[in-house]
Amino acid sequence: MNDIERGCESVYEDLGHPDAEEMMVKAQLAAKISEFIAERQWSQQQAATIIGLTQPKLSQIALRGGPKHTEGAR
């Protein structure tokens, strides 16, 4: 039988990522942006225009996973 070890709240921390806290915040922000867009039933293009990003950049940040894609989104 395999032993199961309970992790902490952050998969990034569990994996030993050096910027675990920052990555978790970025992932949470990306999830909130995605949720916000879905609640309003906006298209990616509508949301991008309102937020002030290009549609591809918004897609990278909020709709395809967050942290590794958020570096240039300042």
C-alpha positions as CSV (number, residue, x, y, z in Angstrom):
1,M,0.0,0.0,0.0
2,N,1.2,3.5,-0.8
3,D,1.6,6.1,1.9
4,I,-0.2,9.4,1.2
5,E,1.4,12.6,2.4
6,R,-0.9,15.6,2.9
7,G,0.4,18.6,1.2
8,C,0.1,22.2,2.1
9,E,-2.3,24.7,0.4
10,S,0.0,25.5,-2.4
11,V,1.0,22.9,-5.0
12,Y,3.9,25.2,-5.9
13,E,5.3,25.0,-2.4
14,D,4.8,21.2,-2.3
15,L,6.8,21.0,-5.5
16,G,9.6,23.1,-4.0
17,H,9.3,26.0,-6.4
18,P,11.4,28.9,-5.2
19,D,8.7,31.5,-5.9
20,A,5.8,29.4,-4.6
21,E,3.9,32.2,-2.9
22,E,4.2,34.5,-5.9
23,M,3.1,31.8,-8.3
24,M,0.1,30.9,-6.1
25,V,-1.0,34.6,-6.0
26,K,-0.7,34.8,-9.8
27,A,-2.7,31.6,-10.2
28,Q,-5.4,32.9,-7.9
29,L,-5.6,36.2,-9.8
30,A,-5.8,34.4,-13.1
31,A,-8.7,32.2,-11.8
32,K,-10.5,35.3,-10.5
33,I,-10.1,37.1,-13.9
34,S,-11.4,34.0,-15.6
35,E,-14.4,33.8,-13.2
36,F,-15.2,37.5,-13.6
37,I,-15.2,37.1,-17.4
38,A,-17.4,34.0,-17.3
39,E,-19.9,35.6,-14.9
40,R,-20.4,38.4,-17.3
41,Q,-20.5,36.1,-20.3
42,W,-18.0,38.3,-22.1
43,S,-16.1,37.0,-25.2
44,Q,-12.4,37.0,-24.9
45,Q,-12.3,40.0,-27.2
46,Q,-14.8,42.0,-25.2
47,A,-12.9,41.2,-21.9
48,A,-9.5,42.1,-23.5
49,T,-10.8,45.4,-24.7
50,I,-12.3,46.3,-21.4
51,I,-9.2,45.2,-19.4
52,G,-6.8,46.8,-21.9
53,L,-5.0,43.8,-23.2
54,T,-4.9,42.1,-26.5
55,Q,-7.1,39.0,-26.8
56,P,-4.1,36.6,-27.1
57,K,-2.4,38.1,-24.0
58,L,-5.6,37.8,-22.0
59,S,-6.0,34.2,-23.2
60,Q,-2.5,33.4,-22.0
61,I,-2.9,35.0,-18.7
62,A,-6.4,34.2,-17.5
63,L,-7.7,31.4,-19.6
64,R,-4.8,29.1,-20.1
65,G,-3.2,28.8,-16.7
66,G,-1.8,31.9,-15.2
67,P,1.6,31.9,-13.5
68,K,4.0,31.0,-16.3
69,H,2.1,33.3,-18.6
70,T,1.8,36.4,-16.4
71,E,5.3,37.7,-16.4
72,G,4.8,40.3,-19.2
73,A,1.3,41.3,-18.2
74,R,2.1,44.4,-16.1
